[in-house]
Amino acid sequence: MVHVAVFGYGTVGSGVVEVIERNNSYVSANSGDKVSVKYILDLREFPGDPYESKLVHDVETIINDDEVSICCETMGGVGAAYKFTKMALEKGKSVCSSNKELVAKHGAELMRIARENGCAYLFEASVGGGIPVLRTLTTALTAERITKIAGILNGTTNFILTRMEEDGADFDETLRKAQELGYAEKDPTADIEGHDTARKISILSDIMSGHFTDSDAVKTTGITGITATDITLAKEAGFSIRLLGIADRSEDDSVAAFVAPFLVKKGHPLAGVCDVFNAIYVTGNMLGETMYYGKGAGKLATASAVVADVIDAARKGSSTMYQGWDETPVKATPADDLEFKYYVRCPEEKFDDVQAQFPGGCRIGKFGGESGFITETLSGAEFEARLAKLGDAVLNSIRVYE
Ligand code: HSE
């Protein structure tokens, strides 16, 4: 019997219990032994819950029970989750996590502790929810030198941008709708300001480079500055706006990791990723481009990825470890060194000034007394320098993804 404990009985934690129970014949057959949830750790009471008898409030009960070999950490945050994960790993219990914040901050250390204690720290669910992208990068793509990863990694912002484009609504109205539908949190800051995407692209960069990428140092621009006019001008010129996490690796193995909205040409696979779906577009030096697509959030999709890690840990123990990354920082390149074309929006009467600053660019459309313009290809530093000369003539600017 494989005895499992679940840390945190929220949305994902309750999903983990549900996947293990409802799919038990598959989960157990694929694990090579019967899998059973022995404990659920949560501070709260759940009167009447079918699994109420498994509820415990003290982590020590789990840590000191030698029968428990695998813990699922679905608490979130870097406080108690970090402490409990370390305690479990130090006792030789594998930990399967959906906690992107913890993985982004302490993943390398936790994988090292797992290695030292003959168990595994696994976290497929931390990036792209149910999309099996980390396992793909660390198994199927190991013959590749990965040179670039571009991901739509946040369902909330992708839903907002898609609805703004489809419904012609503005940002605030669409955010409210996302909240009503339960797609956006009451406090949506981490999603709309891009921090959630920054954590996920950091983890992808860690795996690509083999070194630690500090998510706090990832230059991050969210979607709050995007207006209905930007969406309309982009749409009429054949683009969708998407929030992308980018990790771009140079020949010398330095990585530029950043988060920003982009104009993506319709017809590119990333432009076709709509609503709460996620996609990760990976470029390898031999294989070329591949894309991994699916539900990037949600109770059962995310829980399915956690339980796949449970099965992996049950079957292979410590040998299941992802290749991982070490604790030394990656050589980071500023995002501004990369070259892009830029969309700029300006009042109609300032158009000639914009054209004069970007002589290689062209107008893409007009709407409501404003013009949309796409510049020639420029480094971020060069673009900013020219933008500064235009003062308040430019109302917004967004990179173009090519
Ligand atoms: N808030 C996240 C999203 C949930 O919207 O994608 C999954 O990490």
Residues whose N, C-alpha, C, O or C-beta is under 5 A from the ligand:
A	BS01	HSE	L153 N154 G155 T156 Y183 D191 G296 A297
